[in-house]
Amino acid sequence: MREVLKGTNVDTYGTLNEVLVRLFRDIVDIEQRAVTAQEFVDITNNDMHVIEAIGIGEPKNMSAIARELSVTVGTLTIAMNSLVKKGYVTRQRGNEDRRVVYISLSEKGKTVYEHHAQFHQEMIARIVEGLSESEIEVLIGALNKLNGWFRSF
């Protein structure tokens, strides 16, 4: 990899490595602190990802949520039990097929969802602040490439 980056004036590999490692570590820490406001101290990052996958639209079944999160329904059930117990999520059996369980956010769940969405809006606004349209396009392209690389695992 270092050979690909030769010919630059700076240690591009070292700089990118340092920035990415710090960024990933900080994202988890900062997002956890942003989510756990005084009223949401019992929420974990994992809980927030599940809440985000459920969303505030139509109720979803467990399989759809598990697919979105790339986890098994069994793994999701453990997280869901915790979120139901904490009061963030409600379960409802299907009218046509009682075996299907539909998941939706409670009012408390919707509140934490909106709180988290606000955090993301502020984050995006700060990231693009002062960037030109072409710089934003380059940033999006680079992040999509990074995301694609991670998803290939």
Kinemage of the C-alpha trace (Angstrom):
@kinemage 1
@onewidth
@group {chain A} dominant
@subgroup {mainchain}
@vectorlist {calphas} color= white
{ca met a 1} P 0.000 0.000 0.000
{ca arg a 2} L 2.789 2.394 0.820
{ca glu a 3} L 4.096 1.937 -2.759
{ca val a 4} L 0.807 3.228 -4.151
{ca leu a 5} L 1.178 6.394 -2.085
{ca lys a 6} L 4.850 7.099 -2.956
{ca gly a 7} L 5.674 10.357 -4.623
{ca thr a 8} L 3.688 12.555 -2.286
{ca asn a 9} L 5.271 15.207 -0.103
{ca val a 10} L 3.696 13.925 3.084
{ca asp a 11} L 3.472 10.520 4.645
{ca thr a 12} L 0.044 9.909 3.110
{ca tyr a 13} L -0.209 6.345 4.421
{ca gly a 14} L 0.685 7.368 7.971
{ca thr a 15} L -1.628 10.362 7.911
{ca leu a 16} L -4.596 8.419 6.514
{ca asn a 17} L -3.997 5.561 8.921
{ca glu a 18} L -3.843 7.900 11.910
{ca val a 19} L -6.922 9.876 10.847
{ca leu a 20} L -9.028 6.786 10.116
{ca val a 21} L -8.081 4.954 13.315
{ca arg a 22} L -8.790 8.042 15.419
{ca leu a 23} L -12.003 8.769 13.495
{ca phe a 24} L -13.476 5.297 13.999
{ca arg a 25} L -12.596 5.299 17.688
{ca asp a 26} L -13.994 8.792 18.177
{ca ile a 27} L -17.212 8.123 16.237
{ca val a 28} L -18.191 5.332 18.615
{ca asp a 29} L -17.314 7.391 21.690
{ca ile a 30} L -18.891 10.661 20.535
{ca glu a 31} L -22.053 9.015 19.253
{ca gln a 32} L -22.466 7.153 22.551
{ca arg a 33} L -22.140 10.407 24.498
{ca ala a 34} L -24.516 12.219 22.135
{ca val a 35} L -27.157 9.510 22.422
{ca thr a 36} L -26.974 9.120 26.176
{ca ala a 37} L -28.440 12.443 27.122
{ca gln a 38} L -29.810 12.655 30.642
{ca glu a 39} L -33.126 11.117 29.645
{ca phe a 40} L -31.567 8.270 27.601
{ca val a 41} L -28.827 6.974 29.907
{ca asp a 42} L -29.916 3.366 29.352
{ca ile a 43} L -29.304 3.414 25.575
{ca thr a 44} L -26.220 1.781 24.040
{ca asn a 45} L -24.838 2.313 20.532
{ca asn a 46} L -26.183 -1.122 19.646
{ca asp a 47} L -29.637 -0.128 20.934
{ca met a 48} L -29.479 3.037 18.848
{ca his a 49} L -28.643 1.103 15.686
{ca val a 50} L -31.666 -1.122 16.262
{ca ile a 51} L -33.890 1.912 16.934
{ca glu a 52} L -32.575 3.531 13.761
{ca ala a 53} L -33.324 0.378 11.744
{ca ile a 54} L -36.891 0.243 13.095
{ca gly a 55} L -37.418 3.893 12.190
{ca ile a 56} L -40.522 5.980 12.681
{ca gly a 57} L -42.446 4.769 9.643
{ca glu a 58} L -44.596 1.677 9.315
{ca pro a 59} L -43.983 -1.204 11.741
{ca lys a 60} L -41.435 -3.736 10.498
{ca asn a 61} L -41.146 -7.436 11.061
{ca met a 62} L -38.127 -8.936 12.783
{ca ser a 63} L -36.713 -10.430 9.576
{ca ala a 64} L -36.662 -7.069 7.802
{ca ile a 65} L -34.910 -5.384 10.723
{ca ala a 66} L -32.401 -8.217 11.090
{ca arg a 67} L -31.628 -8.058 7.368
{ca glu a 68} L -31.082 -4.299 7.545
{ca leu a 69} L -28.674 -4.740 10.475
{ca ser a 70} L -26.975 -7.823 8.956
{ca val a 71} L -27.675 -9.909 12.070
{ca thr a 72} L -29.665 -13.064 12.728
{ca val a 73} L -33.228 -12.881 14.000
{ca gly a 74} L -31.979 -14.644 17.157
{ca thr a 75} L -29.401 -11.942 17.811
{ca leu a 76} L -31.978 -9.244 17.136
{ca thr a 77} L -34.442 -10.887 19.544
{ca ile a 78} L -32.004 -10.415 22.426
{ca ala a 79} L -31.625 -6.702 21.627
{ca met a 80} L -35.377 -6.356 21.078
{ca asn a 81} L -36.209 -7.898 24.458
{ca ser a 82} L -33.992 -5.307 26.113
{ca leu a 83} L -35.537 -2.417 24.164
{ca val a 84} L -39.064 -3.573 24.991
{ca lys a 85} L -38.144 -3.832 28.670
{ca lys a 86} L -36.638 -0.300 28.573
{ca gly a 87} L -39.817 1.033 26.942
{ca tyr a 88} L -38.376 2.111 23.577
{ca val a 89} L -40.058 -0.509 21.393
{ca thr a 90} L -43.439 -2.211 21.121
{ca arg a 91} L -44.287 -5.596 19.620
{ca gln a 92} L -47.560 -6.475 17.950
{ca arg a 93} L -48.645 -9.755 16.386
{ca gly a 94} L -49.899 -9.624 12.816
{ca asn a 95} L -53.655 -9.702 12.246
{ca glu a 96} L -53.464 -12.034 9.257
{ca asp a 97} L -50.583 -14.221 10.430
{ca arg a 98} L -50.224 -14.344 14.196
{ca arg a 99} L -46.718 -15.822 13.851
{ca val a 100} L -45.417 -12.539 12.421
{ca val a 101} L -44.357 -9.976 15.006
{ca tyr a 102} L -44.327 -6.330 13.998
{ca ile a 103} L -41.996 -3.925 15.731
{ca ser a 104} L -42.468 -0.194 16.127
{ca leu a 105} L -41.061 2.542 18.297
{ca ser a 106} L -42.930 3.693 21.377
{ca glu a 107} L -43.221 7.422 22.030
{ca lys a 108} L -40.031 7.150 24.104
{ca gly a 109} L -38.372 5.344 21.173
{ca lys a 110} L -39.480 8.026 18.720
{ca thr a 111} L -38.061 10.699 21.004
{ca val a 112} L -34.631 9.058 21.153
{ca tyr a 113} L -34.780 8.447 17.384
{ca glu a 114} L -35.402 12.161 16.767
{ca his a 115} L -32.674 13.106 19.261
{ca his a 116} L -30.207 10.915 17.376
{ca ala a 117} L -31.353 12.225 13.984
{ca gln a 118} L -30.683 15.771 15.218
{ca phe a 119} L -27.143 14.731 16.194
{ca his a 120} L -26.578 13.404 12.657
{ca gln a 121} L -27.975 16.580 11.073
{ca glu a 122} L -25.618 18.724 13.131
{ca met a 123} L -22.684 16.442 12.307
{ca ile a 124} L -23.330 16.619 8.542
{ca ala a 125} L -23.817 20.385 8.650
{ca arg a 126} L -20.452 20.834 10.412
{ca ile a 127} L -18.656 18.474 8.019
{ca val a 128} L -19.792 20.256 4.854
{ca glu a 129} L -19.533 23.749 6.313
{ca gly a 130} L -17.174 25.769 4.142
{ca leu a 131} L -16.722 23.048 1.509
{ca ser a 132} L -17.362 23.760 -2.141
{ca glu a 133} L -19.798 21.634 -4.148
{ca ser a 134} L -16.892 19.806 -5.815
{ca glu a 135} L -15.209 19.145 -2.457
{ca ile a 136} L -18.472 17.690 -1.150
{ca glu a 137} L -18.679 15.424 -4.225
{ca val a 138} L -15.106 14.223 -3.659
{ca leu a 139} L -15.831 13.601 0.030
{ca ile a 140} L -18.971 11.599 -0.820
{ca gly a 141} L -17.047 9.581 -3.411
{ca ala a 142} L -14.226 8.806 -0.981
{ca leu a 143} L -16.637 7.814 1.807
{ca asn a 144} L -18.636 5.611 -0.581
{ca lys a 145} L -15.420 3.899 -1.626
{ca leu a 146} L -14.442 3.384 2.026
{ca asn a 147} L -17.932 2.063 2.805
{ca gly a 148} L -17.741 -0.339 -0.140
{ca trp a 149} L -14.405 -1.652 1.065
{ca phe a 150} L -15.796 -2.301 4.564
{ca arg a 151} L -18.942 -3.951 3.197
{ca ser a 152} L -16.834 -6.323 1.092
{ca phe a 153} L -15.786 -8.066 4.308
